[in-house]
Amino acid sequence: MFRPLTRTQQRVDIVVAALFGLFALAATLIPWTSSGVGWGVVDERVAAVVAVLLTAVYAVALVLRRRSPALALAISWGAALVQMATGLPPLPANLAIFAVLYTTAAYGTRRVFWAGFASALGGAAAMTLYLVVPGFVQVAGDREPSSVATHVFAFVMTFVASALALLLAWTIGALVRTGIRARENWHAQQLAEAEAAAEAQRTRIARDMHDVVAHSLAVVIAQADGARYAAAADPDAAASALGTISQTARAALADVRMLLTQLRHTQSDGPQPSLADLEQLYAQVRAAGVDLAVEVDPMPRGETAASLQLAVYRILQEALTNALRHGAVGDRGARGGRVDVRFSWHDERVEVVVTNPIGAAAAPDGAARGHGLIGMRERAQLVGGTLEAGPDGAGRFVVRAALPREGGA
């Protein structure tokens, strides 16, 4: 029932109501005492006291108009009924009704909103009846057509003028209400867009983090297994494996630091891998003991979009990581076995096919249980492509991606 207001708003409402009350009181009592105004059904002195009390009541309604529009409207109706019951003329304090109608439309609930509209029409009708009907009844008894017609016209015009004045205050409040709702909707939209952008950024960074960490750890594990097997028989091979582990770990640490920097500073995406970095990726996989064969037919022609280069790199990186983790055991205990990579750079699309044998210890769909395939499919979808992955029934796991080329030669 009560709306929350700041202390400043409450103080402003109290000061405004106090100043209005003093003005209305002075505008009521000065004419009253100087000319004996008073045409009510009660004694003139009683009417003056009632007028002062009603002025205070309207000032209270003015204080509560924003805090509780419904209560302010009820107080105004009560004061107006008392005013008409005592036969008082229109008072300067009645101006508070316009402010109350404004706040019912601007800040009230849906019921209070329409209650304010009904009050504007009902108040206009009550005002017209109170001011015009007594004179109309008097002239109707005289049975003079001209007087009756004049009072009928006065009745209609009084109602129209009163309704327009009261509805004008209510309509201004309704327009303010519309502006407030539009501003709230705009803020909500901005918040939703910011949250969506932040979620997309978190998803992208999580995907990059998975690609970097998973691939690097797979290489490190493969090298560590190879070094363990070769430690006694071939110390030089063990030393080489340890060197590869160190290099891979340092590269992974640099990539992770870059991603963490992006988390703190999201204005830019930072450098991303491209096709030029594929040779380094191949070298890491081969250093892990994997027999990697790469075939490119046909060769790429023209410029390749940066988004497509990133998608190709990340898909191939994850596919080779899965080959290391879930592929057949190769030389010196390293996982991966024979891995075939085939590129087909057509004018309208690029096809990437990665094939590796499935290890006996790994389930046929072992790679599909983690986030790797999900990330690869997301990479393909981001550039408008498709990706299929799974066993081919011949003991091999196949990843097949088809990515469109925009502006291909």
C-alpha positions as CSV (number, residue, x, y, z in Angstrom):
1,M,0.0,0.0,0.0
2,F,2.9,2.3,0.7
3,R,5.6,3.0,-1.9
4,P,9.2,3.3,-0.8
5,L,10.5,6.8,-1.1
6,T,13.9,8.3,-0.4
7,R,14.3,10.8,2.5
8,T,14.7,13.6,0.0
9,Q,11.4,12.8,-1.7
10,Q,9.6,12.6,1.7
11,R,11.0,15.9,2.8
12,V,10.1,17.5,-0.5
13,D,6.5,16.2,-0.2
14,I,6.2,17.5,3.4
15,V,7.6,21.0,2.5
16,V,5.4,21.3,-0.6
17,A,2.3,20.2,1.3
18,A,3.1,22.7,4.1
19,L,3.6,25.6,1.7
20,F,0.4,24.6,-0.1
21,G,-1.6,24.4,3.2
22,L,-0.4,27.9,4.2
23,F,-1.3,29.3,0.9
24,A,-4.7,27.6,0.8
25,L,-5.5,28.7,4.4
26,A,-4.6,32.3,3.7
27,A,-6.7,32.3,0.4
28,T,-9.6,30.8,2.4
29,L,-9.7,32.9,5.6
30,I,-8.8,36.3,4.2
31,P,-11.9,36.6,1.9
32,W,-14.0,34.8,4.5
33,T,-13.2,37.4,7.3
34,S,-13.3,40.4,5.0
35,S,-16.6,39.8,3.2
36,G,-18.3,37.2,5.3
37,V,-18.1,34.5,2.6
38,G,-20.3,31.5,3.5
39,W,-23.2,30.1,1.8
40,G,-23.3,26.7,3.5
41,V,-26.0,24.9,5.5
42,V,-24.1,25.4,8.7
43,D,-23.3,28.5,10.7
44,E,-20.7,30.8,9.2
45,R,-18.2,30.3,12.0
46,V,-18.7,26.5,11.9
47,A,-18.2,26.7,8.2
48,A,-14.9,28.6,8.6
49,V,-13.7,26.0,11.1
50,V,-14.7,23.1,8.7
51,A,-12.9,24.9,5.9
52,V,-9.7,25.2,7.9
53,L,-9.9,21.5,8.9
54,L,-10.6,20.5,5.2
55,T,-7.6,22.5,4.2
56,A,-5.4,20.5,6.6
57,V,-6.9,17.3,5.4
58,Y,-6.1,18.1,1.7
59,A,-2.6,19.0,2.8
60,V,-2.3,15.6,4.4
61,A,-3.5,14.0,1.1
62,L,-0.8,16.0,-0.7
63,V,1.9,14.6,1.6
64,L,0.7,11.0,1.0
65,R,0.1,11.4,-2.8
66,R,3.4,9.6,-3.8
67,R,3.8,7.5,-0.7
68,S,0.3,6.0,-1.0
69,P,-1.8,7.2,-4.0
70,A,-4.7,5.0,-3.0
71,L,-4.9,6.5,0.5
72,A,-4.5,10.0,-0.8
73,L,-7.4,9.4,-3.2
74,A,-9.6,8.1,-0.4
75,I,-8.7,11.0,1.9
76,S,-9.6,13.5,-1.0
77,W,-12.9,11.8,-1.6
78,G,-13.8,11.9,2.1
79,A,-12.9,15.6,2.4
80,A,-14.9,16.4,-0.8
81,L,-18.0,14.6,0.6
82,V,-17.7,16.5,3.9
83,Q,-17.3,19.7,2.0
84,M,-20.5,19.1,0.0
85,A,-22.4,17.9,3.0
86,T,-21.7,21.1,4.9
87,G,-22.6,23.2,1.8
88,L,-19.2,24.9,1.6
89,P,-18.2,26.7,-1.6
90,P,-15.2,25.5,-3.7
91,L,-12.0,26.0,-1.6
92,P,-8.5,26.8,-2.7
93,A,-7.4,23.5,-1.1
94,N,-9.4,21.7,-3.7
95,L,-6.4,22.2,-6.0
96,A,-4.8,19.3,-4.2
97,I,-7.2,17.0,-6.0
98,F,-5.4,17.6,-9.3
99,A,-2.1,16.5,-7.7
100,V,-3.7,13.4,-6.2
101,L,-5.2,12.4,-9.6
102,Y,-1.8,12.8,-11.2
103,T,-0.1,10.5,-8.8
104,T,-2.8,7.8,-9.0
105,A,-2.1,7.6,-12.7
106,A,1.7,8.0,-12.5
107,Y,2.5,5.8,-9.5
108,G,-0.6,3.8,-8.5
109,T,-1.2,0.2,-9.0
110,R,-3.4,-1.0,-11.9
111,R,-6.5,-0.7,-9.7
112,V,-5.6,2.7,-8.3
113,F,-4.8,3.8,-11.9
114,W,-8.3,3.1,-13.1
115,A,-9.8,4.3,-9.8
116,G,-8.2,7.6,-10.5
117,F,-9.8,7.7,-14.0
118,A,-13.2,6.8,-12.5
119,S,-12.7,9.5,-9.8
120,A,-12.1,12.1,-12.4
121,L,-15.4,11.4,-14.1
122,G,-17.2,10.8,-10.9
123,G,-15.8,14.0,-9.3
124,A,-16.8,16.0,-12.4
125,A,-20.3,14.7,-12.1
126,A,-20.5,15.3,-8.3
127,M,-19.2,18.8,-8.8
128,T,-21.7,19.6,-11.5
129,L,-24.6,18.3,-9.4
130,Y,-23.5,20.2,-6.4
131,L,-23.0,23.5,-8.2
132,V,-25.7,23.5,-10.9
133,V,-28.6,21.3,-9.7
134,P,-29.9,23.6,-6.9
135,G,-30.3,26.5,-9.3
136,F,-31.8,24.2,-11.9
137,V,-34.4,22.9,-9.5
138,Q,-35.3,26.5,-8.6
139,V,-35.8,27.7,-12.2
140,A,-37.6,24.5,-13.1
141,G,-40.3,25.4,-10.6
142,D,-40.8,28.7,-12.4
143,R,-41.4,26.9,-15.7
144,E,-39.6,29.4,-17.8
145,P,-38.2,27.6,-20.9
146,S,-35.4,30.1,-21.4
147,S,-34.1,29.7,-17.8
148,V,-34.4,26.0,-18.0
149,A,-32.4,25.8,-21.2
150,T,-29.8,28.1,-19.8
151,H,-29.3,25.9,-16.7
152,V,-29.2,22.8,-18.9
153,F,-26.5,24.3,-20.9
154,A,-24.7,25.4,-17.8
155,F,-25.0,21.9,-16.4
156,V,-23.5,20.3,-19.6
157,M,-20.7,22.9,-19.8
158,T,-19.8,22.6,-16.1
159,F,-19.6,18.8,-16.4
160,V,-17.4,19.0,-19.6
161,A,-15.1,21.6,-18.1
162,S,-14.7,19.8,-14.8
163,A,-14.1,16.4,-16.5
164,L,-11.6,17.9,-18.9
165,A,-9.7,19.6,-16.0
166,L,-9.6,16.5,-13.8
167,L,-8.8,14.1,-16.7
168,L,-6.0,16.4,-17.8
169,A,-4.2,15.9,-14.5
170,W,-4.9,12.2,-14.7
171,T,-3.7,12.0,-18.3
172,I,-0.4,13.8,-17.6
173,G,0.2,11.2,-14.8
174,A,-0.6,8.4,-17.3
175,L,2.0,9.8,-19.7
176,V,4.6,10.0,-16.9
177,R,3.7,6.4,-16.0
178,T,4.3,5.3,-19.6
179,G,7.7,7.1,-19.6
180,I,8.6,5.4,-16.3
181,R,7.7,2.0,-17.7
182,A,9.6,2.6,-20.9
183,R,12.7,3.6,-18.9
184,E,12.4,0.5,-16.7
185,N,12.0,-1.7,-19.8
186,W,15.1,0.0,-21.4
187,H,17.1,-0.6,-18.2
188,A,15.9,-4.2,-18.1
189,Q,16.9,-4.7,-21.7
190,Q,20.3,-3.2,-21.2
191,L,20.8,-5.5,-18.2
192,A,19.7,-8.5,-20.1
193,E,22.0,-7.7,-23.0
194,A,24.9,-7.1,-20.7
195,E,24.2,-10.5,-19.0
196,A,24.0,-12.2,-22.3
197,A,27.2,-10.7,-23.5
198,A,28.9,-11.6,-20.2
199,E,27.6,-15.2,-20.5
200,A,28.8,-15.4,-24.1
201,Q,32.2,-14.1,-23.0
202,R,32.4,-16.6,-20.2
203,T,31.4,-19.5,-22.5
204,R,34.0,-18.5,-25.1
205,I,36.8,-18.2,-22.5
206,A,35.7,-21.5,-20.9
207,R,35.8,-23.1,-24.4
208,D,39.3,-21.7,-25.0
209,M,40.5,-22.7,-21.6
210,H,39.3,-26.3,-22.2
211,D,41.0,-26.4,-25.6
212,V,44.3,-25.1,-24.2
213,V,44.5,-27.0,-21.0
214,A,43.1,-30.3,-22.4
215,H,45.5,-30.4,-25.3
216,S,48.5,-29.3,-23.3
217,L,47.9,-31.9,-20.5
218,A,47.4,-34.6,-23.1
219,V,50.8,-33.8,-24.6
220,V,52.4,-33.7,-21.2
221,I,50.9,-37.0,-20.1
222,A,51.9,-38.7,-23.4
223,Q,55.5,-37.3,-23.0
224,A,55.6,-38.3,-19.4
225,D,54.5,-41.9,-20.2
226,G,57.1,-42.1,-23.0
227,A,59.9,-40.8,-20.7
228,R,58.9,-43.3,-18.1
229,Y,59.2,-46.2,-20.5
230,A,62.4,-44.9,-22.1
231,A,64.2,-43.7,-18.9
232,A,66.2,-46.9,-18.5
233,A,66.8,-47.9,-22.1
234,D,67.2,-44.5,-23.8
235,P,68.2,-41.6,-21.5
236,D,68.4,-39.3,-24.4
237,A,64.8,-39.9,-25.4
238,A,63.7,-39.3,-21.8
239,A,65.6,-36.0,-21.7
240,S,64.0,-35.0,-25.0
241,A,60.5,-35.9,-23.6
242,L,61.2,-33.8,-20.5
243,G,62.2,-30.9,-22.7
244,T,58.9,-31.2,-24.7
245,I,57.0,-31.3,-21.4
246,S,58.7,-28.1,-20.3
247,Q,58.0,-26.3,-23.6
248,T,54.4,-27.4,-23.7
249,A,53.8,-26.5,-20.1
250,R,55.3,-23.0,-20.6
251,A,53.1,-22.4,-23.8
252,A,50.0,-23.6,-21.9
253,L,50.8,-21.3,-19.0
254,A,51.2,-18.3,-21.4
255,D,47.8,-19.2,-23.0
256,V,46.1,-19.5,-19.6
257,R,47.5,-16.2,-18.5
258,M,46.2,-14.6,-21.6
259,L,42.7,-16.0,-21.0
260,L,42.8,-14.9,-17.4
261,T,43.8,-11.4,-18.6
262,Q,40.7,-11.4,-20.8
263,L,38.6,-12.2,-17.8
264,R,39.8,-9.0,-16.1
265,H,39.9,-6.9,-19.3
266,T,37.0,-7.9,-21.6
267,Q,37.4,-4.9,-24.0
268,S,39.2,-7.1,-26.6
269,D,39.5,-10.8,-27.3
270,G,43.3,-10.9,-27.4
271,P,45.3,-12.8,-30.0
272,Q,43.8,-16.0,-31.3
273,P,45.5,-18.9,-33.1
274,S,45.4,-19.2,-36.9
275,L,46.3,-21.6,-39.7
276,A,49.9,-20.4,-39.3
277,D,50.0,-22.1,-35.9
278,L,49.0,-25.5,-37.1
279,E,52.6,-26.6,-37.7
280,Q,53.4,-26.0,-34.1
281,L,50.4,-28.0,-33.1
282,Y,51.5,-30.9,-35.4
283,A,55.0,-30.7,-33.8
284,Q,53.6,-31.0,-30.3
285,V,51.5,-34.1,-31.3
286,R,54.4,-35.7,-33.1
287,A,56.7,-35.1,-30.1
288,A,54.2,-37.0,-28.0
289,G,55.0,-40.1,-30.1
290,V,52.0,-40.0,-32.4
291,D,52.4,-41.0,-36.1
292,L,50.6,-38.0,-37.6
293,A,49.9,-37.7,-41.3
294,V,48.4,-34.5,-42.8
295,E,47.0,-34.3,-46.3
296,V,45.7,-31.1,-47.9
297,D,43.7,-31.5,-51.1
298,P,42.8,-29.2,-52.6
299,M,45.0,-26.4,-51.2
300,P,43.4,-23.2,-49.9
301,R,43.0,-20.3,-52.3
302,G,42.3,-16.7,-51.4
303,E,41.8,-15.1,-48.0
304,T,40.4,-17.1,-45.1
305,A,38.4,-15.3,-42.5
306,A,39.9,-15.1,-39.0
307,S,36.9,-16.8,-37.4
308,L,37.2,-19.7,-39.8
309,Q,40.9,-20.1,-39.1
310,L,40.2,-20.1,-35.3
311,A,37.4,-22.7,-35.8
312,V,39.7,-25.0,-37.8
313,Y,42.5,-24.7,-35.4
314,R,40.4,-25.4,-32.3
315,I,38.5,-28.3,-33.9
316,L,41.8,-29.9,-35.0
317,Q,43.3,-29.2,-31.6
318,E,40.5,-30.9,-29.7
319,A,40.4,-33.8,-32.2
320,L,44.1,-34.5,-31.8
321,T,43.8,-34.2,-28.0
322,N,41.1,-36.8,-28.1
323,A,43.4,-39.0,-30.2
324,L,46.1,-38.7,-27.6
325,R,43.7,-39.4,-24.7
326,H,41.6,-42.2,-26.2
327,G,43.6,-43.5,-29.2
328,A,45.5,-46.7,-29.4
329,V,48.8,-47.1,-27.6
330,G,51.7,-46.3,-29.8
331,D,55.5,-46.5,-29.5
332,R,57.0,-46.2,-26.0
333,G,53.6,-46.2,-24.3
334,A,52.4,-43.0,-25.9
335,R,48.8,-42.8,-26.9
336,G,47.6,-41.9,-30.3
337,G,48.9,-44.5,-32.8
338,R,48.3,-43.5,-36.4
339,V,46.3,-40.3,-36.8
340,D,45.2,-39.1,-40.2
341,V,44.2,-35.4,-40.9
342,R,42.8,-34.5,-44.2
343,F,41.9,-30.9,-45.3
344,S,39.7,-30.2,-48.4
345,W,39.7,-26.4,-49.2
346,H,36.9,-25.9,-51.6
347,D,35.7,-22.6,-52.9
348,E,32.5,-22.6,-50.8
349,R,33.6,-24.7,-47.8
350,V,36.4,-26.4,-46.0
351,E,36.2,-30.0,-44.9
352,V,38.3,-31.3,-42.0
353,V,38.5,-35.1,-41.3
354,V,40.5,-36.5,-38.4
355,T,40.7,-40.3,-38.1
356,N,42.4,-42.2,-35.3
357,P,42.2,-45.8,-34.0
358,I,40.3,-46.4,-30.7
359,G,42.3,-47.9,-27.9
360,A,41.2,-51.2,-26.5
361,A,41.0,-49.7,-23.0
362,A,38.8,-46.8,-24.1
363,A,35.1,-47.1,-24.6
364,P,34.0,-46.5,-28.2
365,D,32.2,-43.4,-27.2
366,G,34.7,-42.4,-24.5
367,A,35.6,-39.1,-26.1
368,A,31.9,-38.2,-26.5
369,R,31.3,-38.2,-22.8
370,G,33.3,-35.1,-22.0
371,H,33.1,-31.5,-23.1
372,G,35.4,-31.9,-26.1
373,L,32.9,-32.8,-28.7
374,I,30.4,-30.3,-27.4
375,G,33.1,-27.6,-27.8
376,M,33.9,-28.8,-31.3
377,R,30.3,-28.7,-32.4
378,E,29.9,-25.2,-30.9
379,R,33.0,-24.1,-32.8
380,A,31.5,-25.4,-36.0
381,Q,28.1,-23.8,-35.3
382,L,29.6,-20.4,-34.6
383,V,30.8,-20.2,-38.2
384,G,27.7,-21.8,-39.7
385,G,29.1,-25.2,-40.1
386,T,28.4,-28.8,-38.9
387,L,30.4,-31.4,-37.2
388,E,29.9,-35.1,-36.8
389,A,32.0,-37.4,-34.6
390,G,31.9,-41.0,-33.6
391,P,33.2,-44.6,-34.2
392,D,33.0,-45.8,-37.8
393,G,32.6,-49.5,-36.9
394,A,36.1,-50.4,-38.0
395,G,37.9,-49.6,-34.8
396,R,38.5,-46.0,-35.7
397,F,37.1,-42.7,-34.4
398,V,36.3,-40.1,-37.0
399,V,35.7,-36.4,-36.6
400,R,34.2,-34.8,-39.7
401,A,33.6,-31.0,-39.9
402,A,32.2,-29.0,-42.8
403,L,32.7,-25.2,-42.5
404,P,31.5,-22.6,-45.0
405,R,33.9,-20.1,-46.5
406,E,32.7,-16.6,-46.7
407,G,34.1,-14.7,-49.7
408,G,36.1,-17.7,-50.8
409,A,38.0,-17.5,-54.0
